[in-house]
Amino acid sequence: MKTLTFPSPFRHEHPPVRNVNDLVSERLTPGQRAADRVAAVVGCWPFILVQSGLLLVWVVLNVTAFLRHWDPYPFILMNLVLSLQAAYTAPIIMMSQNRLAARDRLAAQHDYEINEKAEAEIRAVLEHLAAQNHALEEIHRLLSGVPGAPKEA
C-alpha cells in the first residue's frame, strides 16, 4: 500500500476581524462628531417641518403686523438668516459626507482583505478535501480487491 499524505494543517496567521464602524467611531474627533450630528439633525423630516413652521410664523407675523413689522416684505432679515444657515450648514454636511466616504473606502478595503483571507482558507479546505478523496479512493480500492491492488499477507 502506498503511503497516504495529507497537506499540513492550515495556519490562521491573520488578525481577528474587527468591525470597521467601531474602528472609525473610536477615531472620531469632537469636530467630526459635531458634523455628523448636524448632518443627522438637518437631514431629517422633523427639522424641515419645524423650520418650515418657523418660516411660516415669521411670514404671517410680518404680513399681518400682529406684533410689528420687524422684517417687512420682501423679508430681507429672513433671507439673511437662511443664507447664514445655508452658508454654515452646507460645509458642515460636506465634512460629514467626506468622512463617510473615507469610512466607505476603509470598509471596502476591509472587505477585500476578508475576501483574500476567505479565499486562502477555501483553497486550504479544497486541498484537504482532495487529499481525503485520494485517500478514500485508495482505501476503497484496497477493500474492494481491485486487480493490481497490493494484497496484504
Residue pairs with C-beta under 8 A, 6 or more apart in sequence:
1 138
1 142
1 150
1 152
2 138
4 131
4 134
4 135
4 138
5 131
6 128
6 131
6 132
6 135
7 124
7 127
7 128
7 131
10 120
10 121
10 124
10 125
10 128
12 121
14 117
17 114
20 103
20 106
20 107
20 110
21 103
23 106
24 103
24 106
28 36
31 95
32 95
32 96
32 99
34 92
35 92
35 93
35 95
35 96
35 99
36 96
36 99
38 89
38 92
38 93
38 96
39 92
39 93
39 96
39 97
41 47
42 89
42 93
43 93
55 78
55 82
58 71
58 75
58 78
59 75
59 78
60 66
61 67
62 69
62 70
62 71
62 72
62 73
62 75
63 73
70 77
71 77
71 78
141 149
142 149
142 150
